Amino acid sequence: LLIAGIIITGFIIEALRIHATKDAATGYAMWETASFVGWTLANIISGMDIESAKTAHKITWWTHTFIALGFIAYIPYSRLLHIITTPANHFFATLKPTGYVEPIRDFDTAESFGVSKLEEFTWKQIFDSDACTKCGRCQDGCPAYLSGKHLSPKKLLQDIKTYWLEQAPLAAAKAVVPAAEGSEGAEAPAPVEAAEGAAPEKALLGDVVSMHELWDCTNCMYCVENCSASIEHVQKIIDMRRYKVLTEADFAPELQLTYRNMENNSNPWGIGAHMRGDWAKELGVKTLSEDPNVEYLFYVGCSGSFDDRGKKISVAFARILQAAGVSFGILGTEESCCGDSAMRGGNDYLFQSQAQANIEIMNGYGVKKIIAICPHGYNCIKKDYPNFGGNYEVYHHTEIIAGLIAEGKIK
């Protein structure tokens, strides 16, 4: 209604101005027809005397001004707040590549890991919920949402926003009133009484975000890629998972087995780590321990080393590299899992252990260029390993194949 009032009074002001400034001899100026709505209305009120038009113009102008100012004042309390917060959220959006996950950097000093309370989110993560326009683009292609699971990225954001709006009065109520400065015998500060009508305190994990929602996310990044407000949904989910995994040790038995396998054998299936390079035995592929002077490290990953279908890809790609005369080698049994699954599952400690083990080996051999066939390894090594000193040129195997075809080295 306020917007309609601004538009309607604006057109009326325009019509009154056109009519009041009409030349008595020549009528309305031709250029006034460009303001076709005002010009049409001016013709309708052409019988009004000029003085009445001027008076009506002043009244309507002030009415228009007060409505416009009222609208501006109302914006923070309306759904239109996003016209301010969304551009601001774009401005403060991360410059990191999509798929990057901010690691835990204080394992030695932190008493708790991840997020279990509203105040443990960063200000930007909370601001994300204000920037949401509720357009639903994030859930339109979300595999969890489309398959009928509990997770909706849009609902998750809106639930967090509702939660912090409910908790704001409680946070204010817990504020401490400082004792008067310089007053003798001042008593210890006392907490302010809870504000009347404040919502009862709820838990972020469980009451606001269900465990189904928390673990339904596949980390595909569709929501982040397609959000029109530069909202980062996935980092919030990973942060909450970290609390459940690292602080409470509360996660599914299947995930416990996966983590144990990664810890013991450096792969999710628990297959003996000594078999990691068996796929290449008949190909004559050298390891970096045998010949470190190669151009590329072929990082095979867990799937390419142990999975039957994955091993076929590894063999085929190695043969392509050999046929094209590309200088490459593998780590063999020295290779560890990239750790991506652990990181996205909330076990950042395990991820960092795996990453640092790989980086130590790679840097020890002076690796500069890496080819990965596993999308998880590719993404992880390229975007997350630099946090721990692993700075490499990382290529997906399809990029290498495309380059070899373009150079005419393979057909």
Buried (B, 14 or more C-beta within 10 A) or exposed (E): EBEEBBEEBBBBBBBBBBBBBBEEEEEBEEEBEEBEEBBEBBEEBEEBEEEEBBEBBEBBBEBBEEBBEEBEEEBEEEEBBBEEBBEBBEEEBEEEEEBBBBBBEEEEEEEEBBBBEBEBBBEBBBBBBBBBBEBEBBBBBBEBBEEEBBBBBBBBBBBBBEBBEBBBBBBEBEEEEEEEEEEEEEEEEEEEEBEEEBBEEEEBBEEBBBBEBBBBBBBBBBBBEBBBBBBBBBBBBBBBBBBBBBBEEEBEEEBEEBBEBBBEBBBBEBBEBEEBBBBBEEBEBBBBBEEBEBEBBBBBBBBBBBBEEBBEBBBEBBEBBEEBEBEBBBBBBBBBBBBBBBBBBBBBBBBBBBBBBBBBBBEEBEBEBBBBBBEBBBBBBBBBBEBBEBEBEBBBBEEBBEBBEEEEBBE
